[in-house]
Amino acid sequence: MLASIGSVGKAMARPWSCGRGQRRPGQVAGVFGVAVALAMALSACTSAQPSGSAAAGGSQPASPPGMSCAWPTELGVQADNSAAPDAAAGYWGQPIVASAGTRIVLSGRFPDARYASLSVYTPGGVGASLPDYRIAPQPGSLNPWQHAAPGGRFTVTIRPDPSPGQANTLPLPPGTTSQHPGYLVYRVYLPAGGDFSDVPLPVLTVQQGGAARTLPACRSHNASAIFPATAPAAGTGGSGAAAPPPPQLEFYKPAQSTNNAGLANADTAYVYAYLIRPPAPDVVVITAKAPTFAPGSHPSPWPARGEDVRYWSMCVYVGTRNVPTVANKLPGGGTDYGCRADEATRLNAAGDYTYVIGSESQRAAISRVPGVTFLPFSAIQASRVYLLILRNMLVSTSFAHSPQGVTQAGDPAAAAAVMGPYYPRAAVCPLATLVAKGPQACQR
């Protein structure tokens, strides 16, 4: 989850040109900054309207219930499918409306999953995070990201006065109100068995004025979220006039202000690219070297020798207001979401991947090409504009080629210089060329 659901794609003071000439951005209120502002503006050129319900902007759910029950909001591709979620992740949100003396105690069991974290956010979007491997277990228990053993229990306290480096504490967001709450977010990636409903959610106890109140579990998790206020887009200098975006299919690191807005994950580094869907005979080919990782959907000790990242993925998002992940119903049942996690990506003997983005009608032909991984364009959305996001999560200090090391935002050349062979290179290619000559014939 990267951005504010409510503010992505808001109106711009000066629209983009829909012709072939140079496109100039106007005022942008969306939190993706240049990348999503471009997607929103260009999607207007196709007169695209979201289809369906929550995944494309249906009716708004009820207002957040504040602190009346625990975990009223669930976000993800199988829930609201908004704000560019990763299909491998589940996100649970708890609004925080509390006075300065309040403490919130979380008590839970370490999930059986690849990754988990707890994060808090102020009404202004500034956050603090506690990733799984830094959470101390309760006495007599073990943390499975610290020791190769079944996980036990933990207790984490959100308090107004945490000491620097204090274990299992997060700062209480200051200045919260019912209209501008803070947020606690629980993230879980790749749970064992793949069913997010089996993830045990921590119990929340609110302590205030000598009294303690354990919040009952919410009966449903479909409450809307009031996302934090957003920062100006990259290159605006606070004026709101966004800088011109890079050319399509060139990956770049988004501005820090973009990632600080909304409910971004502090453990993840990103590079973005946008693309205009090519004509039907063509596909999009993306190649790069893959970082190393420990596969599976169970905890493993971190940091670990020989592992560059805890998790990485490539996802395709539709350039409509809610920035949903591509989600196509399959003839045999089920849904193909436009994300491929690391372990679902085919690698060659050198550790390189090749993604091919195409339509459902092209899936069979693409899948027969040796060594490639198919990613879908939307079968239902009219928008021709898409956003691509490469994620690197929990990057090892010994891995120097992650987006995390890129210091210059909005510059594909700067990203390529740091990432080297791990930088994704993309090109539009006729499907006939791909099938006849292979992916190498498609690269510029």
C-alpha positions as CSV (number, residue, x, y, z in Angstrom):
1,M,0.0,0.0,0.0
2,L,1.6,3.2,-1.2
3,A,-0.8,6.1,-1.3
4,S,-3.9,7.9,-0.1
5,I,-7.0,6.3,-1.5
6,G,-9.0,9.5,-1.1
7,S,-6.5,11.8,-2.8
8,V,-5.1,9.8,-5.7
9,G,-6.3,11.2,-8.9
10,K,-7.9,14.5,-7.7
11,A,-8.5,17.2,-10.1
12,M,-5.7,19.1,-11.7
13,A,-5.8,22.8,-12.3
14,R,-4.3,22.5,-15.8
15,P,-5.0,19.3,-17.8
16,W,-2.5,17.3,-19.7
17,S,-2.4,17.4,-23.5
18,C,-3.9,14.2,-25.0
19,G,-2.1,14.7,-28.3
20,R,1.3,13.6,-29.6
21,G,3.1,16.7,-28.5
22,Q,4.9,17.4,-25.2
23,R,2.7,16.8,-22.2
24,R,2.9,19.3,-19.4
25,P,1.6,18.5,-15.9
26,G,-0.7,20.9,-14.1
27,Q,-1.4,21.1,-10.4
28,V,-1.4,17.7,-8.7
29,A,-3.1,16.7,-5.5
30,G,-2.4,12.9,-5.7
31,V,0.2,11.4,-3.5
32,F,2.0,9.3,-6.1
33,G,3.4,12.6,-7.4
34,V,4.4,12.6,-11.0
35,A,3.9,8.9,-11.8
36,V,0.3,8.6,-10.7
37,A,-0.6,12.2,-11.7
38,L,0.5,11.3,-15.2
39,A,-1.5,8.1,-15.1
40,M,-4.6,9.9,-13.9
41,A,-4.3,12.7,-16.5
42,L,-3.6,10.4,-19.4
43,S,-6.4,8.0,-18.4
44,A,-8.8,10.9,-18.8
45,C,-7.7,11.0,-22.5
46,T,-9.3,7.6,-22.9
47,S,-12.5,8.6,-21.1
48,A,-11.9,5.6,-18.9
49,Q,-14.3,4.9,-16.1
50,P,-13.6,2.4,-13.3
51,S,-15.8,-0.6,-13.6
52,G,-17.1,-2.9,-11.0
53,S,-17.3,-2.0,-7.3
54,A,-14.6,-1.5,-4.7
55,A,-11.7,-2.4,-7.0
56,A,-12.7,0.4,-9.3
57,G,-14.2,2.9,-7.1
58,G,-17.7,1.8,-6.0
59,S,-19.8,3.1,-3.2
60,Q,-17.9,4.4,-0.1
61,P,-18.0,2.2,3.0
62,A,-19.0,3.5,6.4
63,S,-16.8,6.1,8.2
64,P,-14.0,4.8,10.4
65,P,-15.3,3.7,13.8
66,G,-12.3,5.2,15.6
67,M,-11.2,3.2,18.7
68,S,-14.5,1.4,19.3
69,C,-13.2,-2.0,18.0
70,A,-10.0,-3.6,16.7
71,W,-8.9,-3.6,13.1
72,P,-11.9,-2.1,11.3
73,T,-10.1,-1.7,8.0
74,E,-8.6,-4.4,5.7
75,L,-6.9,-3.3,2.5
76,G,-5.5,-5.5,-0.3
77,V,-6.3,-6.9,-3.7
78,Q,-9.1,-9.1,-2.3
79,A,-10.6,-6.3,-0.2
80,D,-10.7,-2.8,-1.7
81,N,-7.9,-3.1,-4.3
82,S,-7.0,0.5,-4.0
83,A,-3.7,2.5,-3.7
84,A,-1.5,0.0,-5.6
85,P,-1.5,-3.0,-3.2
86,D,0.9,-5.9,-3.7
87,A,-1.1,-9.1,-4.4
88,A,1.0,-11.0,-1.9
89,A,0.2,-8.7,1.0
90,G,-2.6,-8.1,3.5
91,Y,-3.0,-4.8,5.3
92,W,-5.0,-4.2,8.4
93,G,-5.6,-0.6,9.7
94,Q,-6.5,0.7,13.1
95,P,-7.3,4.4,13.4
96,I,-5.8,6.0,16.5
97,V,-7.7,8.8,18.2
98,A,-6.1,9.3,21.6
99,S,-5.0,11.8,24.1
100,A,-1.3,12.4,25.0
101,G,-1.3,10.1,28.0
102,T,-2.7,7.1,26.2
103,R,-0.9,3.8,25.7
104,I,-2.0,1.1,23.3
105,V,-0.7,-2.4,24.0
106,L,-0.6,-5.0,21.2
107,S,-0.4,-8.7,22.2
108,G,-0.2,-11.3,19.5
109,R,1.4,-14.3,17.9
110,F,4.1,-14.1,15.3
111,P,2.4,-15.0,12.0
112,D,3.5,-17.9,9.9
113,A,4.4,-15.8,6.9
114,R,7.4,-14.5,4.8
115,Y,7.2,-11.0,6.3
116,A,5.2,-8.9,8.9
117,S,5.5,-5.5,10.4
118,L,3.8,-2.9,12.6
119,S,3.8,0.7,11.6
120,V,2.2,3.9,13.1
121,Y,1.5,7.1,11.1
122,T,0.6,10.6,12.3
123,P,-2.2,12.6,10.7
124,G,0.5,14.2,8.6
125,G,1.7,10.9,7.2
126,V,5.1,10.6,9.1
127,G,5.5,7.0,10.3
128,A,7.6,4.7,12.4
129,S,7.9,1.0,11.8
130,L,8.8,-2.2,13.6
131,P,9.7,-5.0,11.2
132,D,9.3,-8.6,12.3
133,Y,12.9,-9.4,13.0
134,R,13.2,-6.5,15.4
135,I,10.3,-7.5,17.6
136,A,11.5,-9.1,20.9
137,P,9.5,-12.2,21.8
138,Q,7.8,-12.6,25.2
139,P,9.8,-14.5,27.8
140,G,9.8,-18.2,27.0
141,S,8.9,-17.6,23.3
142,L,11.0,-17.3,20.2
143,N,10.9,-14.9,17.2
144,P,11.1,-17.1,14.1
145,W,12.8,-14.2,12.2
146,Q,15.6,-14.4,14.9
147,H,15.8,-18.1,15.4
148,A,14.8,-21.0,13.0
149,A,12.0,-22.2,15.3
150,P,8.2,-22.0,15.4
151,G,7.1,-18.5,16.4
152,G,5.8,-17.6,19.8
153,R,4.1,-14.5,21.2
154,F,5.0,-10.8,21.4
155,T,3.9,-7.6,23.1
156,V,4.4,-4.1,21.5
157,T,3.5,-0.8,23.2
158,I,2.5,2.4,21.5
159,R,3.3,5.2,23.9
160,P,3.8,9.0,23.8
161,D,7.3,8.9,25.3
162,P,9.4,6.1,23.9
163,S,13.1,6.2,24.6
164,P,15.5,5.9,21.6
165,G,16.2,2.3,20.8
166,Q,13.6,1.1,23.3
167,A,12.6,-2.5,22.4
168,N,9.0,-3.2,21.2
169,T,7.8,0.4,21.3
170,L,6.3,2.7,18.8
171,P,5.5,6.4,19.2
172,L,1.9,7.4,19.8
173,P,0.8,9.7,16.9
174,P,0.3,13.2,18.3
175,G,-2.6,15.6,17.5
176,T,-5.1,13.0,16.5
177,T,-8.8,13.7,16.1
178,S,-11.8,11.8,14.7
179,Q,-11.5,13.8,11.5
180,H,-7.7,13.5,11.4
181,P,-6.7,10.2,13.1
182,G,-3.4,8.6,13.3
183,Y,-3.0,5.0,12.0
184,L,-1.6,1.7,13.1
185,V,-1.0,-0.7,10.2
186,Y,-0.3,-4.4,10.4
187,R,1.3,-5.8,7.2
188,V,1.7,-9.5,6.4
189,Y,3.2,-10.8,3.2
190,L,2.9,-14.4,1.8
191,P,1.1,-16.1,4.7
192,A,1.4,-19.9,4.9
193,G,-1.5,-21.4,2.9
194,G,-2.2,-18.1,1.2
195,D,-5.4,-17.3,3.2
196,F,-5.2,-13.9,4.8
197,S,-8.3,-14.7,6.9
198,D,-6.1,-17.2,8.8
199,V,-3.7,-14.5,9.9
200,P,-4.1,-13.9,13.7
201,L,-4.5,-10.2,14.4
202,P,-3.0,-8.8,17.5
203,V,-5.2,-7.9,20.4
204,L,-5.4,-4.2,21.2
205,T,-5.7,-2.9,24.8
206,V,-6.0,0.9,25.4
207,Q,-4.6,2.1,28.7
208,Q,-5.6,5.6,29.9
209,G,-5.9,7.2,33.3
210,G,-5.2,4.0,35.2
211,A,-7.9,2.1,33.3
212,A,-7.4,-0.5,30.6
213,R,-9.9,-1.4,27.9
214,T,-9.4,-4.3,25.4
215,L,-11.0,-3.5,22.1
216,P,-13.4,-6.2,20.8
217,A,-12.6,-7.5,17.4
218,C,-14.6,-5.6,14.7
219,R,-17.3,-7.7,13.1
220,S,-16.2,-6.6,9.7
221,H,-13.0,-5.0,8.2
222,N,-14.6,-2.9,5.5
223,A,-14.5,0.6,7.2
224,S,-13.0,3.3,5.0
225,A,-9.6,4.9,6.0
226,I,-9.0,8.6,6.4
227,F,-5.5,8.7,4.9
228,P,-2.9,11.1,6.2
229,A,-2.4,14.5,4.6
230,T,-0.1,14.4,1.6
231,A,3.1,16.2,0.7
232,P,3.7,18.1,-2.5
233,A,4.7,16.1,-5.5
234,A,8.3,15.7,-6.6
235,G,9.7,18.8,-8.2
236,T,6.9,21.1,-7.1
237,G,8.9,23.1,-4.5
238,G,5.7,23.2,-2.6
239,S,3.9,25.1,-5.4
240,G,2.0,22.0,-6.7
241,A,3.4,22.3,-10.2
242,A,4.9,18.9,-10.9
243,A,8.1,18.3,-12.8
244,P,7.8,16.6,-16.2
245,P,7.8,12.8,-15.8
246,P,10.5,10.5,-17.4
247,P,9.7,8.8,-20.7
248,Q,7.4,5.8,-20.5
249,L,9.0,2.4,-19.7
250,E,11.9,4.0,-18.0
251,F,12.0,3.1,-14.3
252,Y,12.9,5.8,-11.8
253,K,12.8,6.2,-8.0
254,P,9.8,8.3,-6.8
255,A,10.4,11.4,-4.6
256,Q,10.9,10.9,-0.9
257,S,7.8,13.1,-0.3
258,T,5.8,10.6,-2.3
259,N,6.8,7.7,-0.2
260,N,6.3,9.6,3.1
261,A,2.7,10.4,2.1
262,G,-0.2,8.1,2.7
263,L,0.7,4.8,4.5
264,A,3.9,3.8,2.7
265,N,6.0,1.0,4.0
266,A,9.3,2.2,5.5
267,D,10.8,-1.3,4.8
268,T,10.3,-1.1,1.1
269,A,12.2,0.7,-1.7
270,Y,10.5,1.2,-5.1
271,V,11.1,2.2,-8.7
272,Y,8.2,3.2,-10.9
273,A,7.6,3.3,-14.7
274,Y,4.5,4.2,-16.6
275,L,3.4,2.9,-19.9
276,I,0.7,3.4,-22.5
277,R,-0.8,0.1,-23.5
278,P,0.5,-0.8,-27.0
279,P,-1.6,-1.9,-29.9
280,A,-3.0,-5.5,-29.8
281,P,-0.2,-7.2,-31.8
282,D,2.5,-5.9,-29.4
283,V,3.6,-6.8,-25.9
284,V,5.9,-5.2,-23.3
285,V,9.1,-7.1,-22.4
286,I,11.0,-6.3,-19.1
287,T,14.3,-7.9,-18.2
288,A,16.8,-7.6,-15.3
289,K,18.8,-9.6,-12.9
290,A,16.9,-10.7,-9.8
291,P,18.1,-10.2,-6.2
292,T,18.5,-13.3,-4.1
293,F,16.0,-14.2,-1.5
294,A,14.7,-17.1,0.7
295,P,11.6,-18.5,-1.0
296,G,8.5,-19.8,0.7
297,S,5.8,-18.5,2.9
298,H,7.4,-19.2,6.3
299,P,9.6,-17.0,8.5
300,S,13.4,-17.4,8.2
301,P,16.1,-15.6,10.2
302,W,17.1,-12.2,9.0
303,P,19.6,-10.8,8.0
304,A,20.9,-13.9,6.3
305,R,24.1,-14.5,4.4
306,G,23.5,-14.8,0.6
307,E,20.1,-13.1,0.6
308,D,19.9,-9.6,-1.0
309,V,16.3,-8.9,0.0
310,R,13.6,-10.4,2.1
311,Y,11.1,-10.1,-0.8
312,W,10.7,-8.5,-4.2
313,S,8.0,-8.3,-6.8
314,M,6.8,-6.7,-10.0
315,C,3.2,-5.4,-10.2
316,V,1.0,-3.8,-12.9
317,Y,-1.6,-1.2,-11.9
318,V,-4.3,0.4,-13.9
319,G,-4.1,4.2,-14.4
320,T,-7.6,5.0,-13.0
321,R,-8.5,7.0,-9.9
322,N,-8.0,4.2,-7.3
323,V,-4.8,2.8,-8.9
324,P,-6.0,-0.8,-8.6
325,T,-3.9,-3.9,-9.2
326,V,-4.8,-5.5,-12.5
327,A,-7.4,-8.3,-11.6
328,N,-8.6,-10.6,-14.4
329,K,-11.2,-13.4,-13.8
330,L,-9.9,-16.7,-15.3
331,P,-12.1,-19.0,-17.3
332,G,-11.5,-21.9,-15.0
333,G,-12.2,-19.9,-11.9
334,G,-10.1,-17.7,-9.7
335,T,-8.5,-14.3,-10.4
336,D,-5.1,-13.5,-11.9
337,Y,-3.7,-10.4,-10.2
338,G,-1.2,-8.3,-12.0
339,C,1.7,-9.0,-9.5
340,R,4.4,-11.6,-9.6
341,A,6.2,-12.3,-6.3
342,D,9.8,-13.3,-6.4
343,E,9.2,-17.1,-6.2
344,A,6.5,-16.9,-8.9
345,T,9.0,-15.4,-11.3
346,R,11.0,-17.6,-13.7
347,L,14.7,-17.1,-13.7
348,N,17.3,-18.3,-16.2
349,A,20.6,-19.9,-15.3
350,A,22.2,-16.5,-14.8
351,G,19.5,-15.4,-12.3
352,D,17.8,-13.0,-14.8
353,Y,14.1,-12.6,-15.2
354,T,11.9,-11.7,-18.2
355,Y,8.4,-10.4,-17.7
356,V,6.1,-10.1,-20.7
357,I,3.0,-8.0,-20.3
358,G,0.2,-8.8,-22.6
359,S,-3.6,-9.4,-23.0
360,E,-5.4,-12.6,-21.9
361,S,-5.7,-13.6,-25.5
362,Q,-1.9,-13.5,-25.8
363,R,-1.3,-15.4,-22.6
364,A,-1.0,-18.9,-24.2
365,A,1.5,-17.8,-26.8
366,I,3.6,-15.8,-24.3
367,S,3.6,-18.7,-21.8
368,R,5.1,-21.0,-24.4
369,V,8.2,-18.8,-24.8
370,P,11.0,-20.4,-22.7
371,G,12.0,-18.6,-19.5
372,V,9.4,-15.8,-19.5
373,T,6.8,-14.9,-16.9
374,F,3.5,-13.6,-18.1
375,L,1.9,-10.4,-16.5
376,P,-1.6,-9.3,-17.6
377,F,-3.0,-6.1,-18.9
378,S,-6.6,-5.6,-17.6
379,A,-9.3,-7.4,-19.4
380,I,-12.0,-5.1,-18.1
381,Q,-10.6,-1.6,-17.6
382,A,-10.7,0.8,-20.6
383,S,-7.7,2.8,-19.5
384,R,-4.6,2.6,-21.7
385,V,-2.4,3.9,-19.0
386,Y,-0.6,1.6,-16.6
387,L,1.9,2.0,-13.7
388,L,4.6,-0.6,-13.1
389,I,6.2,-0.9,-9.7
390,L,9.3,-2.9,-8.7
391,R,9.5,-3.5,-4.9
392,N,12.6,-4.5,-2.9
393,M,11.7,-5.2,0.8
394,L,14.1,-5.3,3.7
395,V,17.3,-4.8,1.7
396,S,20.5,-6.4,3.0
397,T,23.3,-3.9,3.9
398,S,25.6,-5.9,1.6
399,F,23.3,-5.4,-1.5
400,A,24.3,-2.2,-3.2
401,H,22.0,-2.4,-6.3
402,S,18.6,-1.9,-4.8
403,P,16.3,1.1,-5.4
404,Q,17.1,2.0,-1.8
405,G,20.5,3.1,-2.9
406,V,19.2,5.5,-5.5
407,T,19.5,9.1,-4.2
408,Q,18.2,11.1,-7.2
409,A,14.4,10.9,-7.7
410,G,12.7,11.1,-11.0
411,D,15.9,10.2,-13.0
412,P,16.0,6.9,-14.8
413,A,19.7,7.3,-15.6
414,A,20.5,7.7,-11.8
415,A,18.5,4.6,-11.0
416,A,20.2,2.6,-13.7
417,A,23.6,3.7,-12.5
418,V,23.0,2.4,-9.0
419,M,21.0,-0.7,-9.8
420,G,23.3,-1.9,-12.7
421,P,22.2,-5.3,-14.0
422,Y,19.2,-5.2,-11.5
423,Y,17.7,-2.2,-13.3
424,P,14.6,-3.3,-15.3
425,R,14.9,-2.5,-19.0
426,A,11.6,-2.5,-20.9
427,A,10.6,-2.3,-24.5
428,V,7.5,-2.7,-26.7
429,C,7.8,-5.7,-29.0
430,P,5.7,-7.5,-31.6
431,L,4.4,-10.8,-30.2
432,A,5.5,-12.5,-33.4
433,T,9.1,-11.4,-32.9
434,L,9.0,-12.5,-29.2
435,V,7.7,-16.0,-30.2
436,A,10.0,-16.4,-33.2
437,K,13.3,-15.0,-31.9
438,G,12.9,-14.8,-28.1
439,P,13.1,-11.9,-25.6
440,Q,16.6,-10.9,-26.6
441,A,15.3,-9.7,-30.0
442,C,12.9,-7.3,-28.2
443,Q,15.4,-5.3,-26.2
444,R,16.6,-1.9,-27.5
